[in-house]
Amino acid sequence: MTERPEASAPRGRSRWAIRARRLRGGVLRLARSRMTAFAAGSALLAPSIALMAADYPWESWLTDGLGLAGLATGAALILTALGGRRPDWIDPA
């Protein structure tokens, strides 16, 4: 029985889908550590706020979109760091 190399994509999935899943997993692992989540959220939030506050001559639709994505991700990481993890389901007593 021959094993497939790790670099090859499983059937039905492209390499981009695998990379996206790994990126998502990395962000989820990052959010579990409060200090790291706060630091990463601040690092994403600061340049995004600077892009929104000032009008730079090199800005385009692409930088606006990346700024919004960075703003949302940074805010979510900071809120997760401040609030901590919450259970998915709370049983009514």
N, C-alpha and C positions, 0 to 999 in steps of 0.2 A: 504494500500500500504506500503510495507516494503522497507526501504532504505538500500542500501548496505553500509557497513562500509567503511570509507575512505581508510583504509589500503589495501583493496582488489583491485586488478587490473581490469580495465574495460575489457570488452570482446575484445579478439584479441590483447591485449597488455600484455607483460610480465612486471614483476616488474622492471627488468633491463632497459627496454625501458622507463618506467616512471622515474626512477632515472636519466637516461641520459638526458631526457628532462628537469628535474628540475635543473640538473647541468648546462645545456646550458642556461636556463633562469637566473640562478644565475650569470653566467659569463656575460650575456648581461646586466643585471642590474648593475653589477660592472663596466662595460665599460661606462655607462652613467655619472658616477661621475668622473670628471677629476683627482682630487687628489687621490682618491681611486684607479683608474685605473693605475695611475703612480706608486703608492706605491706597488700594487700587481704585476705589470709588472716588477718592479725592483727586487722584492722578488723572482720572478720566473726566471728572467734573470741571476742574480748573480751566483747561484749554477750551472746553466746550462753552463755558460761560464767557471766556474772552472772545470767542468767535461770535457769540450772540451780542455782546455789548459793543464791540467796535466794528467799523466798516472798513475792511481791508480791500485794497485794489485787486488782489489775487484771488478773492473768493469767487466760488462758482456754485452751481447747484450740487456738485459732488461734495464740496466742503460743508455746505449747509446740511446735507443728509448725514454725513459722517459726524458732524457736530451734534445733531439731534440724537443719533444713536449713542454717541458717547455720553451725552447728557442723561439720557434715560438709563443707560447701564450704570453709570456712576451714581445716580440718585438711588437706584435700586440696591446697589451694593452698600451704600451708606445707610439706607434704611434697614437693611438686613443686619448690618453690624450694630446699629443702635438698638434694634428691637430683639435681636436674637432669633433663634429658630423656634418655630411654632409647630405644634402637631398638625398633621393633615386632617385629622378627624377627632372630634371630642364627643364621647358617648354621652348622651343625655341620661342623667341619673333618675 
